């Protein structure tokens, strides 16, 4: 009886801790997963030298409420345009840097959003604190961006 209880507690703790983390994918894998799961795709465009990118990782992406929102409605991609790699999107093949440029990234960090269908929504430049990021995620999920002129 005690063994079953301990096993149940262990499994429950494992499930809870898994939900407290973000899972990041490469672009091609993330896009396929977003389409399959009917979730939005969020692309975090970052560089290794970017202090604001590191702040966004340590403060915004580490926020428990944001983790919960992201895990529920988004598939996440981290993309460093300065690293080698390719992105396949909209019947085109890009280097990471070309893709960032085509998406309209002009500085770092930048956050890109895509519909579950894969349609590009847009780029939000710069660091976003947890409050502003939460508001932005809510607007994406509710599709408020469709009402913007």
C-alpha positions, 0 to 999 in steps of 0.5 A, spaced: 500 500 500 505 504 501 509 502 495 503 504 491 502 511 494 509 513 493 509 511 486 503 515 485 506 521 488 512 520 484 508 520 478 504 526 480 510 530 481 513 528 475 507 530 471 507 537 474 514 538 473 514 536 466 508 542 465 513 547 469 518 547 463 518 549 456 520 544 450 523 548 444 524 545 437 527 547 431 523 550 426 521 545 421 519 540 427 515 545 431 511 547 425 509 540 423 507 539 431 503 546 431 499 544 425 498 537 427 496 539 434 492 545 432 497 550 436 500 557 434 507 557 433 512 562 437 519 563 434 524 566 439 529 569 434 535 570 439 543 571 439 548 568 444 551 575 445 544 578 446 543 581 453 535 582 452 534 575 450 538 572 456 533 577 460 527 574 456 529 567 458 530 568 465 524 572 467 519 572 461 520 565 459 521 562 466 515 565 469 510 560 471 504 563 468 507 564 462 509 557 462 502 554 463 499 559 457 505 557 452 504 549 454 497 550 453 496 553 446 503 554 443 509 550 440 515 553 441 521 554 436 528 557 438 532 560 432 539 563 432 539 567 425 547 567 426 548 559 427 548 555 421 541 551 419 536 551 414 528 553 415 523 550 410 517 555 409 512 556 404 515 552 399 522 555 400 528 553 403 532 559 407 538 559 412 536 561 419 539 568 417 535 569 411 529 566 414 529 571 420 530 577 415 524 574 411 520 574 417 522 582 418 527 581 424 531 587 425 534 586 432 534 581 438 530 579 441 524 578 436 518 574 437 514 571 431 507 568 431 504 563 426 497 561 426 496 553 427 495 552 419 502 555 418 500 562 416 505 568 418 502 572 423 507 577 425 513 579 429 514 583 435 521 586 436 524 587 443 524 584 450 517 583 453 516 583 460 512 578 463 506 582 464 506 585 456 508 578 454 502 575 457 497 580 454 500 579 447 499 571 448 492 573 450 491 577 444 494 571 439 490 566 442 483 570 442 485 572 435 485 579 437 490 581 431 485 579 426 481 586 428 487 590 428 488 595 422 
